[in-house]
């Protein structure tokens, strides 16, 4: 299960409303790379495939590729205001190692594998 805070959902809905392409949704995923092994992917999309799982979170359509679910199960997404800017934060209970900026991670299953990119 993936959790999106009310604050993050509000910000995401605002961003979705600004998209010019109709029927856009939030796509979450992971990609190999980053200083800890995997990087998070979060963006808007309008294309689904048979490899995707659909969820309705906070009245938003959220899509995750089936293979990425094992890395994202339990993921918590929040949005924090800080000064003049703000940003999304991610807490992943599956991550055993994260980089200093929090944009990449490694799980216990992947420990010992070489990193794709340096920090």
GROMACS elastic network, one bead per residue, 0.5 to 0.9 nm:
[ bonds ]
;  ai    aj funct       b0    kb
    1    69     6  0.87141   500
    1    72     6  0.79893   500
    1    73     6  0.51725   500
    1    74     6  0.51198   500
    1    75     6  0.71531   500
    2    55     6  0.89484   500
    2    57     6  0.81782   500
    2    72     6  0.71110   500
    2    73     6  0.60290   500
    2    74     6  0.51957   500
    2    76     6  0.60737   500
    2    77     6  0.79836   500
    3    57     6  0.75219   500
    3    58     6  0.89675   500
    3    74     6  0.70961   500
    3    75     6  0.61680   500
    3    77     6  0.62103   500
    3    78     6  0.86236   500
    4     7     6  0.81774   500
    4     8     6  0.61831   500
    4     9     6  0.61310   500
    4    57     6  0.70971   500
    4    58     6  0.73172   500
    4    75     6  0.84076   500
    4    76     6  0.58806   500
    4    78     6  0.61598   500
    5     8     6  0.52021   500
    5     9     6  0.60668   500
    5    10     6  0.85457   500
    5    58     6  0.84340   500
    5    76     6  0.75629   500
    5    77     6  0.62535   500
    5    78     6  0.51853   500
    5    79     6  0.75385   500
    6     9     6  0.50593   500
    6    10     6  0.60789   500
    6    11     6  0.86632   500
    6    58     6  0.75702   500
    6    78     6  0.78854   500
    6    79     6  0.87019   500
    7    10     6  0.52187   500
    7    11     6  0.63757   500
    7    12     6  0.86801   500
    7    78     6  0.65974   500
    7    79     6  0.57830   500
    7    80     6  0.78531   500
    8    11     6  0.51663   500
    8    12     6  0.60503   500
    8    13     6  0.85289   500
    8    77     6  0.67421   500
    8    80     6  0.80178   500
    8    88     6  0.70167   500
    8    89     6  0.88922   500
    9    12     6  0.50371   500
    9    13     6  0.60159   500
    9    14     6  0.85403   500
    9    57     6  0.84008   500
    9    58     6  0.64681   500
    9    59     6  0.86547   500
    9    60     6  0.79257   500
    9    77     6  0.88023   500
    9    78     6  0.81111   500
    9    79     6  0.83325   500
   10    13     6  0.52254   500
   10    14     6  0.63149   500
   10    15     6  0.87662   500
   10    58     6  0.88673   500
   11    14     6  0.51090   500
   11    15     6  0.62892   500
   11    16     6  0.86629   500
   11    79     6  0.75453   500
   12    15     6  0.50082   500
   12    16     6  0.60499   500
   12    17     6  0.85498   500
   12    26     6  0.81216   500
   12    60     6  0.87878   500
   13    17     6  0.61116   500
   13    18     6  0.87170   500
   13    60     6  0.75609   500
   14    17     6  0.51829   500
   14    18     6  0.65810   500
   15    18     6  0.52040   500
   15    19     6  0.68520   500
   16    19     6  0.53439   500
   16    20     6  0.88307   500
   16    24     6  0.68453   500
   16    25     6  0.73072   500
   16    26     6  0.81887   500
   16    44     6  0.75326   500
   17    20     6  0.80965   500
   17    24     6  0.89707   500
   19    22     6  0.74139   500
   19    24     6  0.74387   500
   19    44     6  0.86710   500
   20    24     6  0.88816   500
   21    24     6  0.64573   500
   21    46     6  0.78220   500
   22    46     6  0.77895   500
   23    45     6  0.84774   500
   23    46     6  0.60256   500
   24    44     6  0.61260   500
   24    45     6  0.53787   500
   24    47     6  0.82986   500
   24    61     6  0.84566   500
   25    43     6  0.83237   500
   25    44     6  0.54433   500
   25    45     6  0.55307   500
   25    46     6  0.61965   500
   25    47     6  0.88488   500
   25    60     6  0.71842   500
   25    61     6  0.53694   500
   25    62     6  0.60253   500
   25    63     6  0.73288   500
   26    42     6  0.71444   500
   26    43     6  0.58079   500
   26    45     6  0.63946   500
   26    46     6  0.87161   500
   26    60     6  0.76203   500
   26    61     6  0.63607   500
   26    63     6  0.62738   500
   26    64     6  0.87641   500
   27    41     6  0.77474   500
   27    42     6  0.57415   500
   27    43     6  0.54276   500
   27    44     6  0.57150   500
   27    45     6  0.62105   500
   27    46     6  0.89901   500
   27    61     6  0.86080   500
   27    62     6  0.57659   500
   27    64     6  0.59206   500
   27    65     6  0.85177   500
   28    40     6  0.75959   500
   28    41     6  0.55954   500
   28    43     6  0.67892   500
   28    44     6  0.87274   500
   28    62     6  0.72928   500
   28    63     6  0.63438   500
   28    64     6  0.52718   500
   28    65     6  0.79007   500
   28    68     6  0.85164   500
   28    72     6  0.85086   500
   29    39     6  0.85412   500
   29    40     6  0.60110   500
   29    42     6  0.64592   500
   29    63     6  0.85996   500
   29    64     6  0.59001   500
   29    65     6  0.67008   500
   29    67     6  0.89800   500
   29    68     6  0.57798   500
   29    69     6  0.79071   500
   29    71     6  0.85236   500
   29    72     6  0.75416   500
   30    38     6  0.62951   500
   30    39     6  0.55324   500
   30    41     6  0.52476   500
   30    42     6  0.84647   500
   30    68     6  0.61748   500
   30    71     6  0.76227   500
   30    72     6  0.81453   500
   31    34     6  0.85496   500
   31    37     6  0.86709   500
   31    38     6  0.55375   500
   31    39     6  0.52499   500
   31    40     6  0.64801   500
   31    41     6  0.68070   500
   31    68     6  0.87539   500
   32    37     6  0.61175   500
   32    39     6  0.63067   500
   32   115     6  0.88701   500
   32   116     6  0.70126   500
   33    36     6  0.74386   500
   33    37     6  0.51427   500
   33    39     6  0.58179   500
   33   104     6  0.77147   500
   33   115     6  0.69010   500
   33   117     6  0.57965   500
   33   118     6  0.89406   500
   34    37     6  0.54647   500
   34    38     6  0.56464   500
   34    39     6  0.54497   500
   34    99     6  0.82686   500
   34   103     6  0.76075   500
   34   104     6  0.54036   500
   34   105     6  0.77276   500
   34   115     6  0.72705   500
   34   116     6  0.63966   500
   34   117     6  0.53323   500
   34   118     6  0.70241   500
   34   119     6  0.69782   500
   35    38     6  0.77718   500
   35    39     6  0.84525   500
   35    98     6  0.83864   500
   35    99     6  0.63769   500
   35   103     6  0.89016   500
   35   104     6  0.64875   500
   35   105     6  0.78085   500
   35   115     6  0.60650   500
   35   116     6  0.69628   500
   35   117     6  0.53032   500
   36    39     6  0.79534   500
   36    97     6  0.66387   500
   36    98     6  0.59005   500
   36    99     6  0.57757   500
   36   103     6  0.88364   500
   36   104     6  0.54269   500
   36   106     6  0.54810   500
   36   114     6  0.89419   500
   36   115     6  0.61760   500
   36   116     6  0.81901   500
   36   117     6  0.81939   500
   36   118     6  0.83837   500
   36   119     6  0.79607   500
   37    97     6  0.89726   500
   37    98     6  0.88269   500
   37   104     6  0.66141   500
   37   105     6  0.58402   500
   37   106     6  0.53287   500
   37   107     6  0.86265   500
   37   110     6  0.80195   500
   37   111     6  0.88984   500
   37   113     6  0.78405   500
   37   114     6  0.75089   500
   37   115     6  0.50638   500
   37   116     6  0.62032   500
   37   117     6  0.78220   500
   38   103     6  0.84636   500
   38   104     6  0.52241   500
   38   105     6  0.52704   500
   38   106     6  0.61373   500
   38   107     6  0.88837   500
   38   115     6  0.85731   500
   38   116     6  0.84062   500
   39   103     6  0.58435   500
   39   105     6  0.64859   500
   39   106     6  0.89568   500
   40    90     6  0.88967   500
   40   103     6  0.61981   500
   40   104     6  0.63127   500
   40   105     6  0.81963   500
   45    48     6  0.81155   500
   45    63     6  0.88628   500
   48    51     6  0.80404   500
   48    52     6  0.64094   500
   48    53     6  0.88705   500
   48    54     6  0.89464   500
   48    63     6  0.78151   500
   49    52     6  0.55186   500
   49    53     6  0.87912   500
   49    65     6  0.84387   500
   50    53     6  0.80613   500
   50    65     6  0.87444   500
   50    66     6  0.89877   500
   51    64     6  0.85060   500
   51    65     6  0.55333   500
   51    66     6  0.56911   500
   51    67     6  0.78371   500
   52    63     6  0.62986   500
   52    64     6  0.54890   500
   52    66     6  0.54323   500
   52    67     6  0.85734   500
   53    62     6  0.83627   500
   53    63     6  0.56091   500
   53    64     6  0.52911   500
   53    65     6  0.59300   500
   53    66     6  0.58571   500
   53    69     6  0.86025   500
   54    61     6  0.69641   500
   54    62     6  0.59064   500
   54    64     6  0.67008   500
   54    65     6  0.87935   500
   55    60     6  0.80986   500
   55    61     6  0.59514   500
   55    62     6  0.50989   500
   55    63     6  0.61997   500
   55    64     6  0.82053   500
   56    59     6  0.59157   500
   56    60     6  0.54502   500
   56    62     6  0.60446   500
   56    63     6  0.87266   500
   57    60     6  0.51960   500
   57    61     6  0.65246   500
   57    62     6  0.66644   500
   58    61     6  0.84739   500
   64    67     6  0.83453   500
   64    68     6  0.66825   500
   64    69     6  0.67416   500
   64    72     6  0.88197   500
   65    68     6  0.54262   500
   65    69     6  0.68034   500
   66    69     6  0.54691   500
   66    70     6  0.80637   500
   67    70     6  0.66795   500
   67    71     6  0.82895   500
   68    71     6  0.55289   500
   68    72     6  0.63964   500
   68    73     6  0.86913   500
   69    73     6  0.56243   500
   70    73     6  0.57433   500
   70    94     6  0.84628   500
   71    74     6  0.87035   500
   71    75     6  0.84450   500
   71    92     6  0.82110   500
   71    94     6  0.63712   500
   71    95     6  0.80296   500
   71   107     6  0.76365   500
   72    75     6  0.52151   500
   72    76     6  0.88729   500
   72    92     6  0.68377   500
   72    93     6  0.84568   500
   72    94     6  0.73322   500
   73    92     6  0.79680   500
   73    93     6  0.80683   500
   73    94     6  0.75506   500
   74    91     6  0.84940   500
   74    92     6  0.65304   500
   74    93     6  0.62457   500
   74    94     6  0.76284   500
   75    90     6  0.69956   500
   75    91     6  0.58583   500
   75    93     6  0.66745   500
   75    94     6  0.81356   500
   76    89     6  0.81481   500
   76    90     6  0.57086   500
   76    91     6  0.50599   500
   76    92     6  0.64461   500
   76    93     6  0.85608   500
   77    88     6  0.67832   500
   77    89     6  0.57675   500
   77    91     6  0.65859   500
   77    92     6  0.87976   500
   78    87     6  0.83801   500
   78    88     6  0.55673   500
   78    89     6  0.51495   500
   78    90     6  0.65002   500
   78    91     6  0.83955   500
   79    86     6  0.69905   500
   79    87     6  0.55324   500
   79    89     6  0.58835   500
   79    90     6  0.87840   500
   80    85     6  0.88263   500
   80    86     6  0.54738   500
   80    87     6  0.55887   500
   80    88     6  0.63432   500
   80    89     6  0.71214   500
   81    84     6  0.76876   500
   81    85     6  0.62227   500
   81    87     6  0.66552   500
   81    88     6  0.89494   500
   82    85     6  0.55077   500
   82    86     6  0.51793   500
   82    87     6  0.79184   500
   83    86     6  0.73582   500
   89   102     6  0.81096   500
   90   102     6  0.76132   500
   90   103     6  0.82922   500
   91    95     6  0.85233   500
   91   102     6  0.87848   500
   92    95     6  0.56004   500
   92    96     6  0.89507   500
   92   105     6  0.86659   500
   93    96     6  0.78878   500
   94   105     6  0.89193   500
   94   106     6  0.81463   500
   94   107     6  0.57726   500
   94   108     6  0.77162   500
   95    98     6  0.66712   500
   95   105     6  0.57218   500
   95   106     6  0.54145   500
   95   108     6  0.72981   500
   96   105     6  0.73417   500
   96   106     6  0.59085   500
   96   107     6  0.50922   500
   96   108     6  0.58457   500
   96   111     6  0.83584   500
   97   104     6  0.85314   500
   97   105     6  0.54932   500
   97   106     6  0.51117   500
   97   107     6  0.67686   500
   97   108     6  0.82806   500
   97   111     6  0.85423   500
   98   101     6  0.80665   500
   98   102     6  0.58822   500
   98   103     6  0.76130   500
   98   104     6  0.57749   500
   98   106     6  0.64554   500
   99   102     6  0.52740   500
   99   103     6  0.67416   500
   99   104     6  0.57191   500
   99   105     6  0.63940   500
   99   119     6  0.76951   500
  100   103     6  0.80735   500
  100   104     6  0.86692   500
  100   119     6  0.88467   500
  101   104     6  0.77809   500
  102   105     6  0.73751   500
  106   109     6  0.81633   500
  106   110     6  0.61622   500
  106   111     6  0.66537   500
  107   110     6  0.52651   500
  107   111     6  0.63372   500
  108   111     6  0.51758   500
  108   112     6  0.88407   500
  109   112     6  0.87752   500
  110   113     6  0.58869   500
  111   114     6  0.85577   500
  112   115     6  0.88802   500
  114   117     6  0.89605   500
  115   118     6  0.69676   500
